[in-house]
Amino acid sequence: MEEQLTFEQRLNQVKEIIEGIEGGQMSLEDSVRQFETGIQALNGLEKELSEMQRRVTVLLSRSDGTTEEKPLEDAP
């Protein structure tokens, strides 16, 4: 069974890919392969981040002491 990596772990993997490519120590073929892997990972991270942003809510206090949940983009 494959272990699910956290968002942060996958982001760190992308950073390592970037550092490896920028290091200039790998062949062109390996650099392109790593670039493709990094782009795929970034696309997945971007999708996950978008989903998380939609889930985030902000609790707003009303003047009567109650609270109201609103999506983050609707908050003042």
N, C-alpha and C positions, 0 to 999 in steps of 0.2 A: 504494500500500500504506500503510495507516494505522499510525502509530507507536504502540506500546503504552506507555502511561505507567506509571511506577512507582507503588507504593502511596503513597509520600510526595508525589509530584506530584499525584496525585488528591486526597489529603487537603488539600494546599495549595489546590487549586481549590475545595474545599468551604469552606475558611476564607475565601477571597476572596468566595464567594457570600454567606456570612454577613455579612462586612464591608459588602458592597454593599447588602444588605437593611437592615442596621442604620444605614447612612448616611442613609437616608430620602430619597435623591435620585431614586429611580426611581418610576414610576407603580405603582399598586396591582396592575395586571395584570402588569407586569414583575416585581414582587416575588413574586407568586404563582407565576409561571412559574419564577423562579429558585429559589423554595422547593421546588417539585416536582423540579427538576433536582438540587438539593442532597440531598433525601431519597432519590432514586434512587441517587445516588452513595454516600451513607452506607450504604444497604442493601448495595450491592456491596462496599464496604470492610469492613463488618461480616462479611459472608460470607467474604471473603478472609482476614480476621484469624482467624476461627474455624478455617479450614482450616490456616493457619500454626500456630496453637496446637496442633492435633492432631499436626502433624509434628515439633514440637519434642520432643527427647528429652534426658534428663539422664543423663550417665554417672555411675554410682555405683561407688565403689571398694569392693571386698569385702576382708575381712580377709586372704584368701589372696593378695592382690595382683592379682587379675583385676578386670575391670570388667564391669558389666552395664548394658545400655541399658533404660531404662524411659520410658514416656510421661510428660510433665511432670506430669500430674495424679496419677500414681502415686508420684511422688518424695516423700520425707519432707520 
